[in-house]
Amino acid sequence: MFRLILKAALILWPALALLTAAPAMAQPSLETEAEVNAFPLTEDFLARMEAIQTELQALNLTGQEEDTNAGEPVTLDSLTAGVEAKPDVMAVLTKHQVKPRDYIVGYFALMSSLAAAEAENEPQLIDELGDVNPEHLAFGREYKARIQQLIGE
């Protein structure tokens, strides 16, 4: 599961860096993995994330980047705080009724579901699938193309 989330994080990191200006990749804790794995993925949530992503891409967020404390771990809390500190991003999330924490955790859950679906046919990663929420795996299979488009893969 950890490798799948790291693979997914590598895909997402450019988008998160734009929002948070985080200098280093997060090392997910067991709590983080559990929270991501428990996130309820639905077609409605995916549709809202697609709409959010479309609107965020139209914004010029580069001027909203903030300094981060070098050496401090990047966590779901710090990523959420980074999103909350950006009024333009918050306006888009509010419009689509997505909380900042749900945006961050949900994005990781979507990436994890995609990574799990793609790992099914990779023997070296098959052991990692045991830790993946089976509903996420099924969601990743069903909505693979949409998730890939969402994250820019």
SERO-4910 file (N, C-alpha, C, O; in steps of 0.05 Angstrom, whole numbers):
BEGIN
 pado doro    nc1    nc2    nc3   cac1   cac2   cac3    cc1    cc2    cc3    oc1    oc2    oc3
  Met    A     17    -24      0      0      0      0     17     25      0     12     44    -14
  Phe    A     39     25     16     56     48     18     68     55     -9     69     78    -16
  Arg    A     78     35    -24     90     40    -50     69     51    -69     75     68    -86
  Leu    A     44     41    -67     23     51    -85     17     80    -79     14     96    -98
  Ile    A     16     88    -54     11    115    -47     35    133    -56     31    155    -66
  Leu    A     59    123    -53     82    138    -62     81    142    -93     87    163   -103
  Lys    A     74    120   -107     72    122   -136     50    143   -143     54    160   -160
  Ala    A     28    141   -129      6    161   -133     16    189   -126      9    208   -140
  Ala    A     30    192   -104     40    218    -96     58    230   -117     58    255   -121
  Leu    A     74    214   -130     92    224   -151     76    235   -174     84    255   -187
  Ile    A     53    223   -179     35    233   -200     23    260   -192     22    279   -207
  Leu    A     14    261   -167     -1    285   -157     18    308   -149      9    331   -149
  Trp    A     42    302   -143     59    322   -130     60    348   -145     60    369   -132
  Pro    A     62    349   -172     62    375   -185     37    392   -179     39    416   -175
  Ala    A     14    379   -178    -10    394   -172    -10    404   -143    -17    427   -137
  Leu    A     -1    387   -124      0    395    -96     21    417    -92     18    435    -76
  Ala    A     43    414   -106     64    434   -103     54    461   -112     62    482   -100
  Leu    A     38    462   -133     26    487   -142      9    499   -120      9    524   -116
  Leu    A     -6    482   -105    -23    492    -84     -8    498    -58    -16    516    -44
  Thr    A     12    483    -52     24    484    -26     53    493    -26     64    501     -5
  Ala    A     66    492    -49     95    498    -51    111    481    -31    131    491    -20
  Ala    A    104    457    -28    118    438    -10    144    429    -23    144    422    -46
  Pro    A    166    430     -8    192    424    -21    199    395    -22    216    387    -38
  Ala    A    187    378     -6    195    350     -5    170    332     -4    149    341      5
  Met    A    173    307    -13    150    289    -13    143    280     15    161    275     32
  Ala    A    118    278     20    108    269     46    113    240     49    111    224     30
  Gln    A    120    232     73    123    204     80     98    197     96     94    205    119
  Pro    A     79    182     83     54    178     96     56    161    121     70    141    122
  Ser    A     42    169    141     41    154    166     19    133    163      4    133    144
  Leu    A     18    115    183     -3     95    183    -30    108    184    -49     98    172
  Glu    A    -32    129    199    -58    144    201    -66    156    174    -89    155    167
  Thr    A    -46    166    160    -51    178    134    -61    156    115    -81    160    101
  Glu    A    -47    134    114    -54    112     97    -83    102    104    -98     97     86
  Ala    A    -89    100    129   -116     91    137   -137    111    129   -158    104    120
  Glu    A   -131    137    132   -151    158    125   -156    158     95   -178    159     86
  Val    A   -134    155     79   -137    154     50   -152    129     42   -170    131     25
  Asn    A   -146    107     54   -158     81     47   -188     81     54   -203     66     42
  Ala    A   -196     96     74   -223     96     84   -240    117     69   -265    118     73
  Phe    A   -228    134     53   -243    156     41   -263    144     21   -257    127      5
  Pro    A   -289    153     23   -309    142      5   -308    155    -23   -314    178    -27
  Leu    A   -300    139    -42   -299    148    -70   -326    142    -84   -336    120    -83
  Thr    A   -336    163    -96   -362    160   -111   -359    175   -138   -341    191   -142
  Glu    A   -377    168   -156   -377    182   -182   -383    212   -178   -372    228   -192
  Asp    A   -400    218   -159   -406    246   -153   -381    261   -144   -376    284   -153
  Phe    A   -366    249   -126   -341    262   -117   -322    266   -140   -310    287   -143
  Leu    A   -319    245   -157   -301    248   -180   -310    270   -198   -294    286   -208
  Ala    A   -336    273   -203   -346    294   -220   -340    321   -208   -333    340   -222
  Arg    A   -343    324   -182   -337    350   -169   -307    356   -170   -300    378   -175
  Met    A   -291    335   -167   -262    339   -169   -254    347   -197   -236    364   -201
  Glu    A   -267    336   -217   -261    344   -245   -269    374   -249   -254    389   -262
  Ala    A   -292    382   -239   -300    410   -241   -281    428   -226   -273    450   -236
  Ile    A   -273    420   -203   -253    436   -187   -227    439   -202   -216    461   -204
  Gln    A   -217    417   -212   -192    417   -226   -193    436   -250   -174    451   -256
  Thr    A   -215    435   -265   -218    452   -288   -217    482   -280   -203    498   -293
  Glu    A   -230    488   -258   -230    516   -249   -203    524   -237   -194    547   -242
  Leu    A   -190    506   -223   -163    512   -211   -143    517   -233   -125    534   -230
  Gln    A   -145    502   -255   -126    505   -277   -128    532   -290   -109    543   -301
  Ala    A   -152    544   -289   -157    570   -300   -147    593   -283   -144    615   -292
  Leu    A   -142    587   -257   -132    607   -239   -102    610   -241    -88    591   -248
  Asn    A    -92    634   -235    -63    638   -234    -55    636   -204    -56    655   -189
  Leu    A    -48    612   -196    -42    607   -168    -13    612   -160     -6    610   -137
  Thr    A      4    617   -180     33    621   -173     38    643   -154     57    642   -138
  Gly    A     22    664   -154     25    686   -136     16    680   -108     21    695    -89
  Gln    A      2    657   -104     -8    650    -78     10    630    -64      4    621    -42
  Glu    A     33    624    -76     51    605    -63     62    618    -38     65    642    -36
  Glu    A     67    600    -18     76    610      8    102    596     15    108    574      5
  Asp    A    117    608     33    141    596     43    134    572     61    114    574     76
  Thr    A    149    551     59    145    528     76    169    526     95    190    536     88
  Asn    A    165    513    117    186    509    136    203    485    127    194    463    130
  Ala    A    227    491    117    244    470    108    250    450    131    255    458    154
  Gly    A    250    425    124    256    405    144    232    394    159    233    373    172
  Glu    A    210    409    159    186    399    172    171    380    154    171    383    130
  Pro    A    160    359    166    146    338    150    121    350    137    107    367    148
  Val    A    116    340    113     92    347     99     71    327    107     75    303    104
  Thr    A     49    337    118     28    319    128      1    327    115     -1    347    101
  Leu    A    -19    310    119    -46    318    110    -55    344    122    -68    360    109
  Asp    A    -48    348    148    -55    373    161    -41    397    148    -54    417    144
  Ser    A    -15    394    142     -1    417    130    -11    422    101    -12    445     93
  Leu    A    -17    401     87    -27    404     60    -55    418     61    -61    435     45
  Thr    A    -71    409     80    -98    421     83    -95    451     91   -109    468     80
  Ala    A    -77    457    109    -73    485    117    -63    501     93    -71    525     90
  Gly    A    -47    490     76    -37    504     52    -60    511     33    -61    533     22
  Val    A    -79    492     30   -103    498     14   -120    519     27   -130    537     14
  Glu    A   -124    516     53   -141    536     68   -130    564     67   -146    583     69
  Ala    A   -104    567     63    -92    593     62    -95    607     35    -85    630     31
  Lys    A   -108    594     16   -110    605    -11   -140    612    -16   -155    594    -23
  Pro    A   -147    637    -14   -175    645    -18   -187    637    -44   -210    628    -45
  Asp    A   -172    639    -66   -183    631    -92   -189    601    -93   -210    593   -104
  Val    A   -172    585    -82   -176    556    -81   -200    550    -63   -217    533    -70
  Met    A   -201    563    -41   -224    558    -22   -251    566    -35   -271    552    -31
  Ala    A   -251    587    -51   -276    595    -65   -285    573    -84   -309    567    -85
  Val    A   -266    561    -98   -273    539   -117   -283    515   -101   -303    503   -109
  Leu    A   -269    508    -80   -277    484    -64   -305    489    -52   -322    471    -53
  Thr    A   -310    512    -42   -336    519    -30   -358    517    -51   -379    507    -45
  Lys    A   -353    528    -74   -372    527    -96   -381    499   -102   -404    494   -108
  His    A   -362    480   -100   -368    452   -107   -373    434    -82   -374    410    -83
  Gln    A   -375    448    -59   -382    435    -34   -362    412    -26   -370    390    -19
  Val    A   -336    419    -29   -315    400    -21   -298    414      0   -288    436     -5
  Lys    A   -295    401     23   -279    412     44   -249    409     37   -242    390     22
  Pro    A   -232    427     46   -204    425     40   -191    398     47   -176    387     31
  Arg    A   -198    388     70   -187    361     78   -196    340     58   -181    322     51
  Asp    A   -222    341     51   -232    321     32   -219    323      5   -215    303     -9
  Tyr    A   -213    348     -3   -199    352    -28   -172    338    -28   -165    324    -47
  Ile    A   -156    342     -7   -130    330     -5   -132    300     -2   -120    285    -18
  Val    A   -147    290     17   -149    262     22   -162    248     -2   -154    226    -10
  Gly    A   -183    260    -13   -196    249    -36   -178    247    -60   -180    227    -75
  Tyr    A   -161    267    -64   -143    266    -87   -123    243    -83   -118    228   -102
  Phe    A   -113    239    -59    -95    216    -54   -110    190    -57    -99    171    -68
  Ala    A   -135    189    -49   -151    164    -52   -156    158    -82   -154    135    -90
  Leu    A   -162    179    -97   -165    175   -126   -139    164   -139   -139    145   -155
  Met    A   -117    176   -131    -91    167   -142    -84    139   -133    -74    123   -149
  Ser    A    -90    133   -108    -86    106    -98   -103     86   -112    -93     64   -119
  Ser    A   -128     93   -118   -145     74   -132   -135     69   -160   -136     46   -170
  Leu    A   -125     90   -173   -114     87   -200    -88     70   -199    -84     52   -215
  Ala    A    -71     76   -180    -46     61   -177    -51     32   -172    -38     14   -183
  Ala    A    -71     26   -155    -79     -2   -149    -89    -16   -174    -82    -38   -180
  Ala    A   -106     -2   -189   -117    -14   -214    -95    -20   -234    -95    -40   -247
  Glu    A    -76     -2   -236    -54     -6   -254    -34    -27   -244    -20    -39   -260
  Ala    A    -32    -30   -218    -13    -50   -207    -23    -78   -208     -8    -97   -205
  Glu    A    -49    -82   -214    -60   -109   -215    -45   -127   -234    -42   -151   -229
  Asn    A    -35   -116   -255    -21   -132   -276      9   -131   -273     23   -140   -291
  Glu    A     19   -120   -251     48   -119   -246     55   -137   -223     50   -131   -200
  Pro    A     67   -160   -229     72   -180   -209     89   -170   -185     85   -178   -163
  Gln    A    107   -151   -191    124   -141   -169    109   -124   -149    118   -119   -127
  Leu    A     85   -114   -157     69    -98   -139     44   -112   -128     29   -100   -113
  Ile    A     39   -136   -137     14   -150   -130     10   -153   -100    -12   -152    -90
  Asp    A     32   -156    -85     30   -159    -56     19   -134    -43      7   -135    -22
  Glu    A     24   -111    -55     15    -86    -43    -15    -83    -45    -27    -68    -29
  Leu    A    -28    -97    -62    -57    -95    -66    -73   -105    -42    -96    -97    -39
  Gly    A    -61   -121    -25    -75   -132     -2    -83   -110     18   -102   -113     33
  Asp    A    -68    -88     17    -74    -65     36    -93    -45     24   -101    -26     38
  Val    A   -100    -48     -1   -117    -28    -14   -147    -35     -9   -155    -58    -11
  Asn    A   -162    -14     -4   -191    -17     -1   -202    -30    -27   -198    -18    -48
  Pro    A   -215    -53    -25   -226    -65    -49   -245    -47    -65   -246    -49    -90
  Glu    A   -259    -30    -51   -277    -11    -64   -261      9    -80   -269     18   -102
  His    A   -238     17    -70   -221     36    -85   -210     22   -110   -208     35   -131
  Leu    A   -202     -3   -107   -191    -17   -130   -213    -19   -152   -207    -14   -175
  Ala    A   -237    -26   -144   -259    -28   -163   -265      0   -176   -270      2   -200
  Phe    A   -264     21   -159   -268     48   -169   -246     55   -189   -252     67   -210
  Gly    A   -222     49   -183   -200     55   -201   -202     41   -227   -196     52   -248
  Arg    A   -211     16   -227   -216      1   -252   -238     15   -268   -235     19   -292
  Glu    A   -260     21   -255   -284     32   -269   -279     60   -281   -288     66   -303
  Tyr    A   -264     76   -266   -261    104   -274   -232    111   -281   -224    134   -279
  Lys    A   -217     91   -290   -189     95   -295   -183    118   -314   -166    135   -308
  Ala    A   -197    119   -336   -191    141   -356   -198    168   -345   -183    187   -350
  Arg    A   -219    171   -330   -226    197   -318   -206    205   -297   -199    229   -295
  Ile    A   -197    186   -281   -178    193   -260   -151    201   -273   -138    220   -265
  Gln    A   -143    186   -294   -119    193   -308   -120    221   -319   -101    236   -318
  Gln    A   -143    228   -331   -146    255   -342   -146    276   -319   -134    297   -323
  Leu    A   -158    270   -297   -159    288   -274   -131    295   -264   -125    318   -259
  Ile    A   -114    274   -261    -88    279   -250    -67    285   -271    -43    289   -265
  Gly    A    -76    286   -296    -57    293   -317    -38    272   -325    -16    278   -335
  Glu    A    -46    247   -322    -28    224   -329    -31    218   -359    -18    200   -369
***
